[in-house]
Amino acid sequence: VARRSAGAAPKSGHPKKPVEEPAARGPDVDSLGFQAMDRNVPGLSHVILQKLNMKSYEDYKSAMDGKKSSNDFGIRTYFDMFQKMEDTFKFCAECKKLPDALPDPKSLRRCKRCQNVYYCDVVCQRANWPLHKKFCKKLKLVALDRLVEWLVFTGDIPFPTETWTKPARDVECWEDWFSMQEQLEEKLGAILTGRYMTLLWANAGKPRPDDGELRESVRRLVTDFHSRPLTISLGLRLFGINPLAKALTVHVVGASHVETLNTRLTDYDELTRMFPGHWGMEVVMVGVDVVAGAIMRPPLAMPAPRGRVHLSSYKGLYHDFWESHVETKLATRPDLVVGFHPGFHACPDLLAGWLPTLLLLRDYRLPVLFTVYSEQELKSSLQILVELETHILGFAANPFASLRPEQVYSSPNKAPVYCSSYYIALLGPAASAVPGAEELEDS
């Protein structure tokens, strides 16, 4: 997916590596497909939109919402849809040939163990096995989860949740969260026996896994769905911001279709179940690639209604939004700013994309929480933030990272990444950047 930052820069699973071979040797990463290959990040790519004869993410959303018939895009059946999605993965993992380059495009063979990678012949499969065997088991989960993810669009996932029975500070990991879900096995069972799970495996073109594997997949996708609201709550806790003391505003900076495609007005209601009786919360998605939908409504100029999480959005650059809305009091100043995988470390032109936003966040001393995919991305991001003389309060593994593995880059044979694996907490300029600050901190 072309996940994009506050500017026009691509988000990335990890920093781009120099090209080691001529471009003619294999397909460009943008051409490789659905789950990962566009811009080196997991997600829905432009390629699948082309395969589905869709012009934009809005078209995809309309089809998923049932507002536009799949027939409008040349998709006649569920089988047709799943096959077209799978087509975007069909390239040889060893020599990188696409089906079009083979004498018989249908001759690509799939690894029977993981159901995820393809080879043009036995020779390539054998040559690739020493590398592929390191990742085969994980890639099996990747392939399963990207099919079961369809149930997020149908509304089966996530299952309904209740008011938390523990204070937010005592919920330290997903195990704690799942332990609060009453009748969990029944809820998972209902998804497994539901209409859409049945339709999925009748049309996926792959054998249906056993119920144990499907339950685990649903659990992983539930964590993927709730990872963002729970990461926001982690930010509130890290900065000592109390939703029970006043109404809050959270800005999601650099939001794209990743955060906004198919987003429903209720998608962050877990925050209300987490903080029953809160004074009201508004979550504003701000980014150039925000997708039109239910949350495409202006930010509130007044605090959010008590006990409700209000979602709104702004399509554009964050520093423009600040100038046009926050400074003019059309939108409330944020109590917390969150950026999910901003990707500024991979921004080819920092000045054009993230720099004005990063400086604004620093100079206005806004509490900021960024998340990243991997340790490598964490190091690269920290280096930039240090160079910008930003005060880094801390960074660590995120206890509410998604448990869903996602495929990275044009070679599937790499360790999968997980959304929001690590977080970085920032507040204002570094002490060395403020004259006299050292004396103030020591006194």
TANOR-V948967 format. One record per residue. N is the residue number from 1. RES is the residue in three letters. SS is DSSP state (H for helix, E for strand, C for the rest). D_CENTER is the distance of its C-alpha to the mean C-alpha in Angstrom with 2 decimals. Layout:
N_RES_SS_D_CENTER ; N_RES_SS_D_CENTER
This chain:
1_VAL_C_9.75 ; 2_ALA_C_11.21 ; 3_ARG_C_8.42 ; 4_ARG_E_11.05 ; 5_SER_C_12.38 ; 6_ALA_C_14.95 ; 7_GLY_C_17.27 ; 8_ALA_C_17.11 ; 9_ALA_C_15.89 ; 10_PRO_E_13.23 ; 11_LYS_C_10.22 ; 12_SER_C_10.91 ; 13_GLY_C_10.48 ; 14_HIS_C_14.01 ; 15_PRO_C_16.95 ; 16_LYS_C_18.56 ; 17_LYS_C_21.65 ; 18_PRO_C_24.91 ; 19_VAL_C_25.88 ; 20_GLU_C_28.33 ; 21_GLU_C_29.93 ; 22_PRO_C_31.00 ; 23_ALA_H_28.49 ; 24_ALA_H_30.91 ; 25_ARG_H_30.47 ; 26_GLY_C_27.17 ; 27_PRO_C_24.66 ; 28_ASP_C_22.52 ; 29_VAL_H_18.90 ; 30_ASP_H_18.01 ; 31_SER_H_20.25 ; 32_LEU_C_18.87 ; 33_GLY_C_16.43 ; 34_PHE_C_13.98 ; 35_GLN_C_11.57 ; 36_ALA_C_11.55 ; 37_MET_C_14.43 ; 38_ASP_H_14.00 ; 39_ARG_H_13.70 ; 40_ASN_H_13.11 ; 41_VAL_C_9.36 ; 42_PRO_C_7.89 ; 43_GLY_C_7.38 ; 44_LEU_C_10.17 ; 45_SER_C_12.75 ; 46_HIS_H_15.86 ; 47_VAL_H_17.93 ; 48_ILE_H_17.13 ; 49_LEU_H_17.99 ; 50_GLN_H_21.23 ; 51_LYS_H_21.87 ; 52_LEU_C_21.56 ; 53_ASN_C_23.74 ; 54_MET_C_21.30 ; 55_LYS_C_21.38 ; 56_SER_C_18.15 ; 57_TYR_H_14.94 ; 58_GLU_H_17.42 ; 59_ASP_H_19.56 ; 60_TYR_H_16.92 ; 61_LYS_H_16.20 ; 62_SER_H_19.99 ; 63_ALA_H_20.60 ; 64_MET_H_18.15 ; 65_ASP_H_19.74 ; 66_GLY_C_23.13 ; 67_LYS_C_24.23 ; 68_LYS_C_24.94 ; 69_SER_C_26.45 ; 70_SER_H_24.92 ; 71_ASN_H_28.42 ; 72_ASP_H_27.80 ; 73_PHE_H_25.59 ; 74_GLY_C_28.03 ; 75_ILE_C_26.31 ; 76_ARG_C_29.11 ; 77_THR_C_27.81 ; 78_TYR_H_24.84 ; 79_PHE_H_26.08 ; 80_ASP_H_25.94 ; 81_MET_H_22.30 ; 82_PHE_H_21.19 ; 83_GLN_H_23.54 ; 84_LYS_H_22.21 ; 85_MET_H_18.65 ; 86_GLU_H_20.24 ; 87_ASP_H_22.35 ; 88_THR_C_19.54 ; 89_PHE_C_19.50 ; 90_LYS_C_23.26 ; 91_PHE_E_24.38 ; 92_CYS_E_26.47 ; 93_ALA_C_24.60 ; 94_GLU_C_27.87 ; 95_CYS_C_29.34 ; 96_LYS_C_26.33 ; 97_LYS_C_28.53 ; 98_LEU_E_27.11 ; 99_PRO_H_29.06 ; 100_ASP_H_30.97 ; 101_ALA_H_32.54 ; 102_LEU_C_34.08 ; 103_PRO_C_37.50 ; 104_ASP_C_36.00 ; 105_PRO_H_32.32 ; 106_LYS_H_32.32 ; 107_SER_H_33.46 ; 108_LEU_C_30.04 ; 109_ARG_E_29.95 ; 110_ARG_E_26.96 ; 111_CYS_C_26.86 ; 112_LYS_C_28.17 ; 113_ARG_C_26.69 ; 114_CYS_C_22.95 ; 115_GLN_C_23.10 ; 116_ASN_C_20.47 ; 117_VAL_C_22.36 ; 118_TYR_E_25.34 ; 119_TYR_E_28.62 ; 120_CYS_C_31.33 ; 121_ASP_C_34.12 ; 122_VAL_H_35.29 ; 123_VAL_H_36.07 ; 124_CYS_H_32.48 ; 125_GLN_H_31.25 ; 126_ARG_H_33.82 ; 127_ALA_H_33.14 ; 128_ASN_H_29.40 ; 129_TRP_H_29.91 ; 130_PRO_H_30.56 ; 131_LEU_H_27.09 ; 132_HIS_H_25.30 ; 133_LYS_C_26.86 ; 134_LYS_C_24.94 ; 135_PHE_C_21.59 ; 136_CYS_H_22.90 ; 137_LYS_H_22.27 ; 138_LYS_H_18.62 ; 139_LEU_H_18.13 ; 140_LYS_H_19.81 ; 141_LEU_H_17.07 ; 142_VAL_H_14.41 ; 143_ALA_H_16.64 ; 144_LEU_H_17.27 ; 145_ASP_H_13.79 ; 146_ARG_H_12.80 ; 147_LEU_H_16.03 ; 148_VAL_H_15.81 ; 149_GLU_C_12.43 ; 150_TRP_H_14.91 ; 151_LEU_H_16.20 ; 152_VAL_H_13.28 ; 153_PHE_H_14.60 ; 154_THR_H_18.14 ; 155_GLY_C_17.68 ; 156_ASP_C_18.81 ; 157_ILE_C_15.68 ; 158_PRO_C_15.52 ; 159_PHE_C_19.21 ; 160_PRO_C_21.12 ; 161_THR_C_21.28 ; 162_GLU_C_24.18 ; 163_THR_C_25.04 ; 164_TRP_C_24.43 ; 165_THR_C_27.64 ; 166_LYS_C_26.94 ; 167_PRO_C_26.40 ; 168_ALA_H_22.87 ; 169_ARG_H_24.35 ; 170_ASP_H_25.45 ; 171_VAL_C_22.12 ; 172_GLU_C_21.07 ; 173_CYS_C_18.79 ; 174_TRP_H_17.45 ; 175_GLU_H_21.04 ; 176_ASP_H_22.35 ; 177_TRP_H_19.96 ; 178_PHE_H_20.87 ; 179_SER_H_24.50 ; 180_MET_C_24.59 ; 181_GLN_C_23.67 ; 182_GLU_C_27.05 ; 183_GLN_C_27.93 ; 184_LEU_H_24.69 ; 185_GLU_H_26.32 ; 186_GLU_H_27.68 ; 187_LYS_H_24.36 ; 188_LEU_H_22.80 ; 189_GLY_H_26.04 ; 190_ALA_H_25.90 ; 191_ILE_H_22.54 ; 192_LEU_H_24.09 ; 193_THR_C_27.21 ; 194_GLY_C_25.66 ; 195_ARG_H_26.35 ; 196_TYR_H_22.97 ; 197_MET_H_22.67 ; 198_THR_H_26.21 ; 199_LEU_H_25.49 ; 200_LEU_H_22.54 ; 201_TRP_H_24.82 ; 202_ALA_H_27.74 ; 203_ASN_H_25.95 ; 204_ALA_C_23.43 ; 205_GLY_C_26.21 ; 206_LYS_C_25.48 ; 207_PRO_C_27.31 ; 208_ARG_C_25.99 ; 209_PRO_C_25.09 ; 210_ASP_C_27.06 ; 211_ASP_H_26.14 ; 212_GLY_H_25.31 ; 213_GLU_H_22.58 ; 214_LEU_H_21.21 ; 215_ARG_H_21.31 ; 216_GLU_H_19.32 ; 217_SER_H_16.66 ; 218_VAL_H_16.53 ; 219_ARG_H_16.39 ; 220_ARG_H_13.39 ; 221_LEU_H_11.51 ; 222_VAL_H_12.94 ; 223_THR_H_11.54 ; 224_ASP_H_7.95 ; 225_PHE_H_8.94 ; 226_HIS_H_10.93 ; 227_SER_H_9.10 ; 228_ARG_H_8.48 ; 229_PRO_H_12.17 ; 230_LEU_H_13.51 ; 231_THR_H_12.14 ; 232_ILE_H_13.81 ; 233_SER_H_16.86 ; 234_LEU_H_16.92 ; 235_GLY_H_17.15 ; 236_LEU_H_19.93 ; 237_ARG_H_21.70 ; 238_LEU_H_21.56 ; 239_PHE_C_23.15 ; 240_GLY_C_25.53 ; 241_ILE_C_24.47 ; 242_ASN_C_25.96 ; 243_PRO_C_24.81 ; 244_LEU_C_28.21 ; 245_ALA_C_30.10 ; 246_LYS_C_28.96 ; 247_ALA_C_26.57 ; 248_LEU_E_23.33 ; 249_THR_E_21.11 ; 250_VAL_E_17.56 ; 251_HIS_E_16.16 ; 252_VAL_E_12.47 ; 253_VAL_E_13.29 ; 254_GLY_C_11.82 ; 255_ALA_C_9.86 ; 256_SER_C_9.36 ; 257_HIS_H_9.01 ; 258_VAL_H_5.20 ; 259_GLU_H_6.49 ; 260_THR_H_9.90 ; 261_LEU_C_10.58 ; 262_ASN_C_12.78 ; 263_THR_C_12.27 ; 264_ARG_C_15.54 ; 265_LEU_C_17.71 ; 266_THR_C_17.63 ; 267_ASP_C_13.93 ; 268_TYR_C_14.46 ; 269_ASP_C_17.95 ; 270_GLU_H_17.30 ; 271_LEU_H_18.22 ; 272_THR_H_21.58 ; 273_ARG_H_22.14 ; 274_MET_H_21.44 ; 275_PHE_C_23.84 ; 276_PRO_C_26.44 ; 277_GLY_C_28.79 ; 278_HIS_C_26.52 ; 279_TRP_C_27.83 ; 280_GLY_C_25.02 ; 281_MET_E_21.54 ; 282_GLU_E_19.97 ; 283_VAL_E_16.31 ; 284_VAL_E_16.39 ; 285_MET_E_13.52 ; 286_VAL_E_15.00 ; 287_GLY_E_14.18 ; 288_VAL_C_15.92 ; 289_ASP_C_13.46 ; 290_VAL_C_13.20 ; 291_VAL_C_14.07 ; 292_ALA_C_17.39 ; 293_GLY_C_17.56 ; 294_ALA_C_18.73 ; 295_ILE_C_17.22 ; 296_MET_C_18.78 ; 297_ARG_C_21.63 ; 298_PRO_C_23.13 ; 299_PRO_C_22.37 ; 300_LEU_C_25.13 ; 301_ALA_C_28.10 ; 302_MET_C_29.12 ; 303_PRO_C_27.46 ; 304_ALA_C_25.36 ; 305_PRO_C_27.53 ; 306_ARG_C_28.38 ; 307_GLY_C_26.51 ; 308_ARG_C_23.80 ; 309_VAL_E_20.20 ; 310_HIS_E_20.29 ; 311_LEU_E_17.31 ; 312_SER_E_18.18 ; 313_SER_E_17.01 ; 314_TYR_E_18.51 ; 315_LYS_E_17.93 ; 316_GLY_C_19.01 ; 317_LEU_C_19.15 ; 318_TYR_H_18.95 ; 319_HIS_H_22.48 ; 320_ASP_H_23.85 ; 321_PHE_H_22.43 ; 322_TRP_H_24.07 ; 323_GLU_H_27.31 ; 324_SER_H_27.51 ; 325_HIS_H_26.26 ; 326_VAL_H_26.28 ; 327_GLU_C_29.56 ; 328_THR_C_31.22 ; 329_LYS_C_30.25 ; 330_LEU_C_28.48 ; 331_ALA_C_25.45 ; 332_THR_C_25.68 ; 333_ARG_C_25.00 ; 334_PRO_C_21.89 ; 335_ASP_C_22.52 ; 336_LEU_E_19.13 ; 337_VAL_E_16.63 ; 338_VAL_E_13.03 ; 339_GLY_E_10.77 ; 340_PHE_E_7.15 ; 341_HIS_C_7.58 ; 342_PRO_C_10.49 ; 343_GLY_C_11.88 ; 344_PHE_H_15.38 ; 345_HIS_H_16.86 ; 346_ALA_H_16.46 ; 347_CYS_C_17.75 ; 348_PRO_C_21.03 ; 349_ASP_C_22.64 ; 350_LEU_C_21.60 ; 351_LEU_C_24.34 ; 352_ALA_C_23.07 ; 353_GLY_C_19.50 ; 354_TRP_C_18.62 ; 355_LEU_H_22.09 ; 356_PRO_H_23.48 ; 357_THR_H_20.50 ; 358_LEU_H_20.61 ; 359_LEU_H_24.36 ; 360_LEU_H_24.21 ; 361_LEU_H_21.99 ; 362_ARG_H_24.46 ; 363_ASP_H_27.64 ; 364_TYR_C_27.00 ; 365_ARG_C_26.22 ; 366_LEU_C_23.10 ; 367_PRO_E_21.33 ; 368_VAL_E_17.96 ; 369_LEU_E_15.13 ; 370_PHE_E_12.66 ; 371_THR_E_10.17 ; 372_VAL_E_10.08 ; 373_TYR_C_9.43 ; 374_SER_C_13.15 ; 375_GLU_H_16.66 ; 376_GLN_H_17.54 ; 377_GLU_H_14.90 ; 378_LEU_H_16.06 ; 379_LYS_H_19.63 ; 380_SER_H_19.17 ; 381_SER_H_17.47 ; 382_LEU_H_20.20 ; 383_GLN_H_22.85 ; 384_ILE_H_21.97 ; 385_LEU_H_21.87 ; 386_VAL_H_25.22 ; 387_GLU_H_26.67 ; 388_LEU_C_25.82 ; 389_GLU_C_27.73 ; 390_THR_E_25.03 ; 391_HIS_E_25.81 ; 392_ILE_E_23.31 ; 393_LEU_E_23.89 ; 394_GLY_E_22.07 ; 395_PHE_E_19.18 ; 396_ALA_E_18.45 ; 397_ALA_E_16.33 ; 398_ASN_C_14.10 ; 399_PRO_C_15.82 ; 400_PHE_C_12.90 ; 401_ALA_C_10.35 ; 402_SER_C_8.80 ; 403_LEU_C_11.79 ; 404_ARG_C_10.39 ; 405_PRO_C_11.36 ; 406_GLU_E_9.89 ; 407_GLN_C_12.50 ; 408_VAL_C_13.01 ; 409_TYR_C_15.38 ; 410_SER_C_18.38 ; 411_SER_C_19.90 ; 412_PRO_C_18.31 ; 413_ASN_C_20.66 ; 414_LYS_C_18.60 ; 415_ALA_C_17.16 ; 416_PRO_C_13.68 ; 417_VAL_E_10.88 ; 418_TYR_C_8.79 ; 419_CYS_C_5.64 ; 420_SER_C_7.74 ; 421_SER_C_10.82 ; 422_TYR_E_13.07 ; 423_TYR_E_13.85 ; 424_ILE_E_16.49 ; 425_ALA_E_18.72 ; 426_LEU_E_20.85 ; 427_LEU_E_23.86 ; 428_GLY_E_26.18 ; 429_PRO_E_28.14 ; 430_ALA_C_29.30 ; 431_ALA_H_32.84 ; 432_SER_H_34.30 ; 433_ALA_H_33.10 ; 434_VAL_C_35.07 ; 435_PRO_C_38.88 ; 436_GLY_C_40.51 ; 437_ALA_H_37.35 ; 438_GLU_H_38.50 ; 439_GLU_H_41.69 ; 440_LEU_H_39.93 ; 441_GLU_H_37.63 ; 442_ASP_H_40.59 ; 443_SER_C_42.91
